[in-house]
Amino acid sequence: MNKSDFKFIFIRIISNILIFGAITILYLTYGAWAKDNLLFIATKARGVSYQLSTNSDNPEDPSLLTALKERKPLAISPVNSDFALVIPQIGLSVPVVKNISITDKAKYLEALKFGVAHAKGTVLPGEIGNSYYFSHSSLNFWELGSYATSFNLLNRITPGSDIYVFYQGKQYQYRVLQTEIVKGWDTVPYYREFVKPMLTLQTCSPPGTTINRLLILAELVEQ
């Protein structure tokens, strides 16, 4: 093997390693988001939906993969009654971590490993004002945690659908009014003031970036 052949083989090997590495990083970063969206589309095509259940002994798995295997409506329950979020339309049931700063990156990244974050300084469920929740729809692989991609399907939520918040043993039902996209640096949604109980969900758009923020605005349904 001459020097020219060795150089050619070396370049080929390095190129393949770089391509494989890039594909791996893309998969780890966006794989969960893509999988959840594909499963959501498939379950809707089969006519499968979720229905809220407060039965803590419910044995059904509220995952989209389970829904793909079924045709009947699946029950979805809150993971706890202390502070949890349930969105039947997208099959989401997650715990909520209370009073998390939106400006302290280290703290909110740590909190998102344990659930969706409730923004510090915003009202609690059922109270008048803006009850604000945020989570990522995709993260770099070194930051991923069990709940870091909880809002993967937030873009699938439509006006008129219901969002349930469970707090200190009580259930609060909110109805979606609108969705909107704002610039990533726009903090106006966080500081919005309301004269009635409102809820805001926030995630990144496009997934894994800080370019824009996808927002879901909902109002409390009279009990």
Secondary structure, 3 states (H helix, E strand, C coil): CCHHHHHHHHHHHHHHHHHHHHHHHHHHHHHHHHHHHHHHHHHHHCCCCEEECCCCCCCCCCCHHHHHHCCCCEEECCCCCCEEEEEHHHCEEEEEEEEECCCCHHHHHHHCCCCEEEECCCCCCCCCEEEEEECCCCCCHHHCCCCCCCCCCHHHCCCCCEEEEEECCEEEEEEEEEEEEEECCCCHHHHCCCCCEEEEEEEEECCCCCCEEEEEEEEECCC
